[in-house]
């Protein structure tokens, strides 16, 4: 019982109880909510007189007694205050074969987005580079070699702007398909683009060969153009919006999503989600900027109440959308599967950064992920030399919620998996110390996501 945990919260007129370890969710009445909010383990057969006295203003003694009996039954069934079974799996958390790779195919960009974590595309290296086909080819070979036992592999073309190195993208896909057949591997390619250089030939190739595509768009034209600017300071909205529409229209049912960023300048970001939706895009991710507090656009604790309110507003918009005859809007940060959710390992350590996943820079250097590019401390090797630092791999393999002290007592730990290692390092200097500001944002999004799932479950029961 010592590791048992529940989380009680109210949103959208709902009293929600989450049992952290089992993942069970309860849409509670007022008495159950008030009683659970007043209780702490151990749960004796009889309630204390203090609890009766505390609740007697609102409920009769018989009502309280009956409710407590129902709560104890749920506890007995491991649906409340369930035991934590994850620790035994965390103890077996060992390095895994690679399954995914990010190719920084272009450490250069044709935009100069003010909030870019890659500092205009070159990751602060002051050396704008394009990856050669030889390096890309060697990276594919490295992935095949180090993915022993895995059949399905993922390669993401990232930058900077990958379309600046388009011929190498195409050659790499062709080579990956050939190696997949030779080694019985199935390659799943994705690409992230700002869209400026999209044309019919690129759109057709992407739609044919890429399992997913991420399109950078911040929302309303004035919001997008404030941050996502060209070398000469001009906004990029008009240059990309029709390209994105054409790509998605021709994509059919294949995966894509629009990926935007909100800052202190647009805390009414639900309007940007709606602006994207109204342009015909249904797969949407608009995420908070990651920036140090000295930046004029940075999000700080002062902005949290406004952001929380906006997330609640957005959750109501999505619930109403899902009840309408409109195309179904999917918002990335409100996606949670309460029935068939992530496996144990993913709950414990998230994306697999530095363990199952790595990034390759244009010179063949290996990093835990794209956001670590250029961080000497986390240089893991080089594909050209076929070197791989397994001590660093072990470090990332062991970075899970059980080894992150601040995460142990957090109710959201098995949903956020300890947060982003790269952000943790950037802001706290330690991959195992999460940044509290972004923890609060994550928890609010999760509360909204669970509330949406409850509403949709209730709607299904009525049909």
Buried (B, 14 or more C-beta within 10 A) or exposed (E): EEBBBBBBBEBBEBBBBBBBBBBBBBBBEEBBBBBBEBBEEEBEEEBEEEBBEBBEEEBEEEBBEEBBEEBBEBBEEBBBBBEBEBEEBBEEBEBBBBBBBBBBBBBBBBBBBBBBBBBBBBBEBEEBBBBBBEBBBBBBBBBBBBBEEBEEBBBBBBBBBBBBBBEBBBBBBEBBBEBBEEEEBEBBBBBBBBBBBBEEEBBEBBBEBBBBBBBBBBBBEEBBBBBBBBEEEEBBBEBBBEBBEBBBEBBEEBEBBBBBBBBBBBBBBBBBBBBBBEBEBBBBBBBBBBBEEEBEBBBEEEBBEBBBBBBBBBBBBBBEBBEEEEEEBBBBBBEBEBEEEBEBBBBBBBBBBBBBBBBBBBBBBBBBBBBBBBBEEBBBBBBBEEEBBEEBBBBBBBBBBBBBEBBBEBBBBBBBBBBBBBBBBBBBEEBBBBBEBBBBBBBBBBBBBBBBBBBEEEEEEEE
